[in-house]
Amino acid sequence: MWKAILFSGFLPKIKLALCGFMLITFSAQAETIYELNFSEASGSVKSWFETINWEFRKKIADMNLRFEDGKLVIEPSSDELGVLVREFDTKDYLHGVTKLRIEWGVDQYPHGADWSGPKEKSRNTREAISFMVFFGDTKLDSGFFFAPNLPYFISFFLGENEKPDQVYFGNYWQEGGRYLCIPCDGSKGKTFVTEIDLSAKFLELFGEKQLPITALGIEVDVQKTEKVDGRHSKAFIKRVELF
């Protein structure tokens, strides 16, 4: 535990400045609550994620995952749904997270994805990549018998034709799920930086104080989209940080 040690006036100012810098640096580092950093990741993607307690679900293992140039690359050649999930034990819930930062991008968007229209309309709500944050442990109705009930969640995704100032709904989980395309300018091969004030956004979307984070997910959904150049999409993530 850091202690402030005060000396008499003979202590050189440069030492005081250095001490202050060390305290500030420590404080800044302490603000990072959770991080995924692929800058030096290599080898088997499945083994890498299993080491940090993430699970492969649905068809994610068949989506040509690889580490490449400091990035996690996902490039499905079939129109499938795949998910990487980290569910936290109660004692490991992430409390006090206020900010999310993601460095990521898309090289090819899924052709045929369509989020437009009212939420009552069935739409082809697909994405080359999304990052999902789940809040609390009370599971809300999915709205469909075969879809599992889930806690509150916000899914951030990169879209080609969507709008950054619009709140989107999926075909299911409309009670507790919201989808946001940020920054969402449709560019390809560009690294985007998505930064969100999670506590403010949760209040805005659900009208209540943010609950602890109980799970995280990386999803790719290219179902019912067309194959172009031998693939349905291609996307990457460099880093995810929760502060």
C-alpha positions in Angstrom: 0.0 0.0 0.0 1.3 3.4 -1.0 2.2 5.8 1.8 2.9 9.5 1.4 6.2 10.2 3.1 6.9 13.8 3.8 10.4 15.0 4.4 11.6 18.4 5.6 12.2 21.2 3.1 15.7 20.0 2.0 14.2 17.2 -0.2 15.0 18.2 -3.8 12.1 19.2 -6.0 13.0 16.7 -8.6 12.5 13.8 -6.2 9.0 15.2 -5.3 8.2 15.4 -9.0 9.4 11.8 -9.6 7.3 10.6 -6.7 4.2 12.3 -8.0 4.8 10.8 -11.4 5.0 7.3 -9.9 1.8 7.8 -8.0 0.0 9.0 -11.1 1.3 6.1 -13.2 0.2 3.6 -10.6 -3.3 5.2 -10.3 -3.7 5.1 -14.1 -2.7 1.4 -14.3 -5.1 0.5 -11.5 -8.1 1.8 -13.5 -7.9 -1.0 -16.0 -10.3 -3.7 -14.7 -10.2 -6.2 -17.6 -8.3 -6.4 -20.8 -8.0 -8.5 -23.9 -4.7 -7.7 -25.8 -3.8 -9.6 -28.9 -0.6 -7.7 -29.7 1.6 -10.6 -28.9 -0.8 -13.5 -29.1 0.2 -16.6 -31.1 -0.4 -20.3 -31.5 -3.8 -22.0 -31.1 -6.6 -19.4 -30.7 -8.7 -22.0 -28.8 -6.0 -22.8 -26.4 -5.2 -19.1 -25.9 -8.8 -18.3 -24.9 -9.3 -21.4 -22.8 -6.3 -20.3 -20.7 -8.1 -17.2 -19.8 -11.5 -19.0 -19.2 -13.2 -18.1 -22.4 -15.4 -20.7 -24.2 -16.0 -21.5 -27.9 -19.7 -21.8 -28.7 -21.8 -22.5 -31.7 -19.7 -22.6 -34.9 -17.0 -20.2 -33.9 -14.3 -22.9 -34.2 -15.1 -23.2 -37.9 -14.6 -19.5 -38.6 -10.9 -19.5 -39.5 -9.8 -17.8 -36.3 -6.1 -16.9 -36.2 -3.7 -14.5 -34.7 -2.2 -12.3 -37.3 -0.1 -9.1 -37.0 -1.1 -8.5 -33.4 -4.8 -9.1 -34.2 -7.5 -11.7 -33.7 -8.8 -12.3 -37.2 -12.2 -14.0 -37.8 -13.1 -15.0 -41.4 -16.1 -17.4 -41.8 -16.4 -19.3 -45.1 -19.9 -20.6 -44.2 -23.1 -18.7 -43.2 -23.0 -19.6 -39.5 -23.2 -18.1 -36.0 -20.2 -18.3 -33.7 -19.6 -16.9 -30.2 -16.7 -16.6 -27.8 -17.9 -16.2 -24.2 -16.4 -15.4 -20.8 -18.9 -16.0 -18.0 -17.7 -14.8 -14.6 -18.3 -16.5 -11.3 -20.2 -14.4 -8.8 -17.0 -13.6 -6.9 -15.4 -12.4 -10.1 -18.1 -10.1 -11.4 -16.7 -6.8 -12.7 -17.8 -4.0 -10.5 -17.2 -0.3 -11.1 -16.6 -0.5 -14.8 -17.5 2.9 -16.4 -15.7 2.8 -19.7 -15.2 0.4 -22.7 -12.6 0.8 -25.4 -12.2 -1.5 -28.4 -9.7 -1.4 -31.2 -11.1 -3.3 -34.2 -12.1 -3.3 -37.8 -13.7 -5.0 -40.7 -12.2 -6.1 -44.1 -15.4 -7.5 -45.5 -19.0 -6.9 -44.2 -21.6 -9.7 -44.6 -23.5 -9.1 -47.8 -27.2 -9.2 -47.1 -27.1 -7.9 -43.5 -30.0 -5.6 -42.8 -30.8 -3.9 -39.5 -33.3 -1.4 -40.9 -37.0 -1.3 -40.2 -39.1 -1.5 -37.0 -38.2 -3.9 -34.3 -41.6 -5.7 -34.8 -40.3 -6.7 -38.3 -38.1 -9.8 -38.7 -34.8 -8.5 -40.2 -31.5 -10.1 -41.3 -29.7 -8.7 -38.3 -26.1 -9.9 -38.9 -22.6 -8.6 -38.2 -19.0 -9.3 -39.1 -18.1 -8.8 -35.5 -19.7 -7.6 -32.3 -18.6 -7.3 -28.7 -21.2 -8.0 -26.1 -21.3 -6.9 -22.4 -23.8 -8.6 -20.1 -25.0 -6.9 -16.9 -26.5 -8.6 -13.8 -27.6 -12.2 -13.4 -31.4 -11.9 -13.8 -32.4 -13.5 -17.1 -35.0 -11.7 -19.1 -37.4 -13.2 -21.6 -35.9 -13.8 -25.1 -39.2 -13.6 -26.8 -38.7 -16.9 -28.6 -39.2 -20.4 -27.1 -36.0 -21.8 -28.6 -33.8 -18.8 -27.7 -32.3 -18.8 -24.2 -33.3 -16.1 -21.8 -30.4 -13.7 -21.1 -29.5 -10.9 -18.7 -29.4 -7.3 -19.8 -26.8 -6.8 -22.6 -25.4 -4.2 -24.9 -23.9 -5.5 -28.2 -21.5 -3.1 -30.0 -20.9 -3.9 -33.6 -19.4 -2.5 -36.8 -21.8 -2.2 -39.7 -21.7 -1.1 -43.3 -25.0 0.6 -43.7 -26.2 1.3 -40.1 -26.3 4.6 -38.3 -24.1 5.4 -35.2 -26.8 7.5 -33.5 -29.5 4.8 -33.6 -30.4 2.1 -31.0 -31.0 -1.2 -32.8 -33.0 -4.2 -31.6 -32.5 -7.8 -32.6 -35.3 -10.1 -33.6 -35.1 -11.7 -30.1 -34.0 -10.4 -26.6 -35.8 -7.1 -27.2 -36.6 -6.7 -23.5 -33.0 -6.7 -22.3 -30.8 -6.4 -25.4 -29.6 -3.4 -27.3 -27.3 -3.1 -30.3 -25.2 -0.1 -31.1 -23.1 0.5 -34.2 -20.2 2.7 -33.1 -18.4 4.5 -34.9 -20.0 2.8 -37.9 -18.9 4.6 -41.1 -18.7 1.5 -43.2 -15.0 1.7 -44.0 -13.1 -1.4 -44.8 -9.5 -2.3 -43.6 -9.5 0.6 -41.1 -8.9 0.3 -37.4 -11.7 1.9 -35.5 -11.6 2.9 -31.8 -14.9 2.5 -30.1 -15.1 4.3 -26.7 -18.2 4.2 -24.6 -19.2 5.5 -21.2 -20.9 2.3 -20.1 -22.5 3.5 -17.0 -24.1 6.5 -18.8 -25.2 4.3 -21.7 -26.7 1.7 -19.5 -28.8 4.3 -17.7 -29.8 5.8 -21.1 -30.9 2.5 -22.6 -32.5 0.8 -19.6 -33.4 3.7 -17.2 -31.6 2.3 -14.2 -28.2 2.3 -12.6 -25.6 0.0 -14.2 -25.4 -3.6 -12.8 -22.1 -5.5 -12.4 -20.7 -7.1 -15.6 -21.3 -10.8 -15.4 -20.2 -11.9 -18.9 -18.4 -10.8 -22.1 -18.8 -12.1 -25.6 -17.4 -11.8 -29.1 -20.0 -12.8 -31.7 -19.9 -13.3 -35.5 -23.3 -13.8 -37.1 -23.3 -14.2 -40.9 -26.3 -16.5 -41.2 -28.4 -16.0 -44.4 -25.7 -13.8 -46.0 -24.0 -14.2 -49.4 -20.5 -15.5 -49.9 -18.1 -13.1 -51.6 -14.5 -13.9 -52.5 -14.8 -17.3 -50.8 -16.0 -15.9 -47.4 -19.0 -14.3 -45.7 -17.1 -11.7 -43.8 -13.7 -10.8 -42.4 -13.0 -8.8 -39.2 -10.4 -8.3 -36.5 -9.9 -7.1 -33.0 -6.6 -5.7 -31.6 -7.5 -4.9 -28.0 -10.5 -4.6 -25.6 -10.2 -2.6 -22.4 -12.6 -2.1 -19.5 -11.9 0.7 -17.2 
